[in-house]
Amino acid sequence: MRKLVGITLMFLLASLAVVAQEYPKAEVFGGYQYTNFDGPGGTNGWNTAVTGNLNHWFGVTGDFSGAYKSQSGADLRNYTYTFGPTLAARQIRTFTPFVHGLFGGFHESITAGTLSASDSGFTMAFGGGVDASVKQHWGIRLGQFDWLSFRSNGSTSNNNFRYSAGLVLKF
């Protein structure tokens, strides 16, 4: 009987420790992005991401973005869809720094008058950022900084940078 009481007490204490280490099970980000591409220069657009947190420091992220630029009658559109692991440091409740490595694809199109061209390929994004908690279920992404690499048809573009900021909903 003593063993049963002891095991029950240990289980209750361990459960209390897990409850004390609460973390959001999912986070949804949406906001503005500025991307500086190797060739066409700076673009503006949107960035959104969904992260499922498996514990207080490890999650899996799906990141989607669109970047646009019009110059001299030509319109550029670039869309990315990437997925990968995210590591977060949640020791301080007010700020959550994170890093991620994302892998997926891109689709890019350029239209000038009646002419158009498009391309698709593989993309990688390595970076991270900082979220600031405002309330229990929402925060602000102060900054997300990513290095992007694009590969398509035997060519590679590695000098690409993306900055994102916006709102984060936590569930």
WOGILIN-V901650 format. One record per pair of residues at least 24 apart in sequence whose C-alpha atoms are under 10 Angstrom apart, sorted by the first residue. I is the first residue (numbers start at 1). J is the second residue. D is the distance in Angstrom with one decimal. If there is no record, write none. Layout:
# WOGILIN-V901650
i:j:d
I:J:D
I:J:D
This chain:
# WOGILIN-V901650
i:j:d
21:55:9.4
21:56:7.4
21:90:9.4
21:91:9.5
22:55:9.0
22:56:7.3
22:90:9.8
23:53:8.0
23:54:9.5
23:55:7.4
23:56:5.5
23:57:8.8
23:90:8.0
23:93:9.8
23:170:9.0
23:171:8.9
24:51:9.6
24:52:8.5
24:53:6.9
24:54:9.4
24:55:8.8
24:56:7.9
24:136:9.4
24:137:8.3
24:169:9.4
24:170:5.7
24:171:5.4
25:51:8.3
25:52:6.0
25:53:5.0
25:54:7.0
25:55:7.8
25:56:8.6
25:59:8.9
25:170:7.6
25:171:5.8
26:50:7.2
26:51:5.5
26:52:4.5
26:53:5.7
26:54:8.9
26:59:8.7
26:60:9.5
26:61:9.6
26:169:8.3
26:170:5.9
26:171:5.2
27:51:5.1
27:52:6.7
27:53:7.9
27:59:9.7
27:61:9.2
27:137:9.1
27:138:8.9
27:139:9.8
27:168:6.5
27:169:5.6
27:170:4.6
27:171:6.3
28:52:9.0
28:61:9.6
28:62:9.8
28:63:9.9
28:138:9.3
28:167:8.2
28:168:5.5
28:169:5.1
28:170:6.6
28:171:8.4
29:63:9.0
29:138:9.7
29:139:9.3
29:140:8.8
29:141:7.8
29:164:9.9
29:165:8.9
29:166:7.0
29:167:5.7
29:168:4.4
29:169:6.5
29:170:8.9
30:63:9.9
30:64:9.6
30:65:9.6
30:140:9.8
30:141:8.9
30:164:8.9
30:165:7.9
30:166:5.7
30:167:5.7
30:168:6.7
30:169:8.8
31:65:9.6
31:140:9.6
31:141:8.5
31:164:6.7
31:165:5.5
31:166:4.0
31:167:6.3
31:168:8.8
32:65:9.4
32:66:9.7
32:67:9.7
32:163:8.3
32:164:5.6
32:165:5.6
32:166:6.2
32:167:9.5
33:65:8.0
33:66:8.3
33:67:7.6
33:143:9.7
33:144:9.0
33:145:9.8
33:162:6.7
33:163:5.5
33:164:4.2
33:165:6.6
33:166:8.8
34:66:9.9
34:67:7.6
34:68:9.5
34:145:9.9
34:161:8.3
34:162:5.7
34:163:5.3
34:164:6.5
34:165:9.2
35:66:9.5
35:67:7.0
35:68:9.1
35:78:9.9
35:145:9.8
35:146:9.2
35:147:9.7
35:148:9.3
35:160:7.2
35:161:5.6
35:162:4.3
35:163:6.4
35:164:8.6
36:67:9.7
36:147:9.9
36:148:9.6
36:159:8.3
36:160:5.6
36:161:5.2
36:162:6.4
36:163:8.8
37:67:9.9
37:148:8.7
37:149:9.7
37:150:9.9
37:157:8.4
37:158:8.9
37:159:6.8
37:160:4.7
37:161:6.7
37:162:8.5
38:148:9.9
38:149:9.8
38:157:6.6
38:158:7.3
38:159:5.1
38:160:5.5
38:161:8.6
39:157:8.5
39:159:8.8
39:160:9.0
40:69:8.5
40:71:9.3
40:76:8.5
41:69:9.0
41:160:9.0
42:67:9.1
42:68:9.0
42:69:7.7
42:160:9.6
42:161:9.3
42:162:9.5
43:67:5.7
43:68:5.4
43:69:5.3
43:70:8.8
43:76:8.7
43:77:9.1
43:78:9.3
43:162:9.4
44:68:5.6
44:69:6.9
44:162:9.8
44:163:9.8
44:164:10.0
45:69:8.8
45:77:9.4
45:78:9.3
45:79:9.7
45:164:9.3
46:79:9.7
46:164:8.0
46:165:9.3
46:166:9.5
47:79:9.7
47:80:9.3
47:162:9.7
47:163:9.4
47:164:6.7
47:165:8.3
47:166:8.7
48:81:9.9
48:164:9.1
48:165:9.8
48:166:9.0
48:167:9.6
48:168:9.6
49:81:9.6
49:82:9.3
49:83:9.3
49:168:9.2
50:83:9.6
50:168:9.5
50:169:9.6
51:83:9.6
51:84:9.5
51:85:9.0
51:86:8.0
51:170:9.6
52:85:9.7
52:86:9.3
52:171:9.6
53:85:9.7
53:86:8.5
53:87:9.3
53:88:9.3
55:87:9.9
55:88:9.8
56:87:9.0
56:88:7.5
56:89:7.9
56:90:6.8
56:91:9.2
57:86:8.1
57:87:5.5
57:88:4.7
57:89:6.0
57:90:6.9
57:91:9.5
57:98:8.9
58:85:7.2
58:86:5.9
58:87:4.9
58:88:6.4
58:89:9.1
58:98:9.7
58:100:9.9
59:84:8.5
59:85:5.8
59:86:5.1
59:87:6.5
59:88:8.0
59:100:9.3
60:84:5.7
60:85:4.6
60:86:5.8
60:87:8.8
60:100:9.0
60:101:9.9
60:102:9.5
61:85:6.1
61:86:6.4
61:87:10.0
61:100:8.2
61:101:9.1
61:102:7.8
62:86:9.9
62:102:8.0
62:103:9.4
62:104:9.4
63:102:7.8
63:103:9.4
63:104:9.3
63:125:9.6
64:104:9.8
64:105:9.9
64:106:9.6
65:106:9.4
65:164:9.8
66:106:9.7
66:107:9.6
66:108:9.6
67:108:9.3
67:162:9.8
68:108:9.9
68:109:9.9
68:110:10.0
69:110:9.5
70:110:9.5
70:111:9.4
70:112:9.6
71:112:9.5
72:112:8.6
73:111:8.3
73:112:5.8
73:113:7.0
74:110:6.7
74:111:5.5
74:112:4.3
74:113:7.3
74:115:9.4
74:116:9.2
75:109:8.0
75:110:5.5
75:111:5.2
75:112:6.4
75:113:9.1
75:116:9.3
76:108:7.3
76:109:5.9
76:110:4.6
76:111:6.7
76:112:9.0
76:116:9.9
76:117:9.9
76:118:9.6
77:107:8.1
77:108:5.6
77:109:5.3
77:110:6.5
77:111:8.8
77:118:9.3
78:106:7.0
78:107:5.8
78:108:4.3
78:109:6.6
78:110:8.9
78:118:9.6
78:119:9.5
78:120:9.5
79:105:8.5
79:106:5.5
79:107:5.3
79:108:6.3
79:109:9.1
79:120:9.4
80:104:7.5
80:105:5.8
80:106:4.3
80:107:6.6
80:108:8.7
80:120:9.6
80:121:9.7
80:122:9.2
80:123:7.6
80:124:9.4
80:125:9.8
80:150:9.8
81:105:5.5
81:106:6.3
81:107:8.9
81:122:9.6
81:123:8.4
81:124:9.6
82:106:8.4
82:122:9.3
82:123:7.5
82:124:7.4
82:125:7.7
83:124:9.2
83:125:9.2
84:124:9.7
84:125:9.4
84:126:9.9
86:127:9.7
86:128:8.6
87:128:9.0
88:128:9.3
88:129:9.5
88:130:9.3
88:131:10.0
89:130:9.8
92:133:9.9
93:132:8.5
93:133:7.1
93:134:10.0
93:136:9.7
94:131:8.3
94:132:5.6
94:133:5.0
94:134:7.6
94:135:9.4
94:139:9.2
95:130:6.6
95:131:5.6
95:132:4.5
95:133:6.2
95:134:9.5
95:139:9.3
95:140:9.6
95:141:9.6
95:142:9.6
96:129:8.4
96:130:5.5
96:131:5.1
96:132:6.5
96:133:7.9
96:139:9.9
96:141:9.3
97:128:7.4
97:129:5.7
97:130:4.3
97:131:6.4
97:132:8.8
97:141:9.8
97:143:9.8
97:144:9.6
98:127:8.5
98:128:5.3
98:129:5.5
98:130:6.3
98:131:8.2
98:144:8.9
99:126:7.8
99:127:5.6
99:128:3.9
99:129:6.6
99:130:9.0
99:144:9.1
99:145:9.4
99:146:9.5
100:125:7.9
100:126:5.9
100:127:5.7
100:128:5.8
100:129:9.0
100:146:8.9
101:125:5.9
101:126:4.7
101:127:6.8
101:128:8.6
101:146:9.3
101:147:9.9
102:126:6.3
102:127:8.7
102:146:9.7
102:148:9.4
103:148:9.9
103:149:9.7
104:150:9.8
105:150:8.3
105:151:9.0
105:152:9.8
106:150:7.7
106:151:9.1
106:152:9.3
119:152:7.5
119:153:8.7
120:150:9.2
120:151:8.6
120:152:6.5
120:153:8.8
121:150:7.0
121:151:5.7
121:152:4.7
121:153:7.7
121:154:9.9
121:155:10.0
121:156:9.9
122:149:8.2
122:150:5.9
122:151:5.2
122:152:6.5
122:153:9.9
122:156:9.5
123:148:7.0
123:149:5.4
123:150:4.5
123:151:6.3
123:152:8.9
123:156:9.6
123:157:9.5
123:158:9.8
124:148:5.6
124:149:5.2
124:150:6.8
124:151:8.9
124:158:9.5
125:149:6.6
125:150:9.2
125:160:9.5
125:161:9.2
125:162:9.0
126:161:9.9
127:161:9.7
127:162:9.2
127:163:9.8
128:163:9.9
129:163:9.3
129:164:8.9
129:165:9.3
130:165:9.5
131:165:9.2
131:166:9.4
131:167:8.9
131:168:7.8
132:167:9.6
132:168:9.0
133:168:8.7
133:169:9.8
133:170:9.6
134:168:9.6
135:169:9.7
135:170:9.5
136:169:9.2
136:170:7.6
136:171:9.1
137:168:8.4
137:169:5.8
137:170:4.6
137:171:6.3
138:167:7.3
138:168:5.5
138:169:4.4
138:170:5.5
138:171:8.7
139:166:8.7
139:167:6.0
139:168:5.0
139:169:6.5
139:170:7.8
140:165:7.6
140:166:5.8
140:167:4.6
140:168:5.6
140:169:8.7
141:165:5.1
141:166:5.2
141:167:5.9
141:168:6.4
142:166:7.2
142:167:8.8
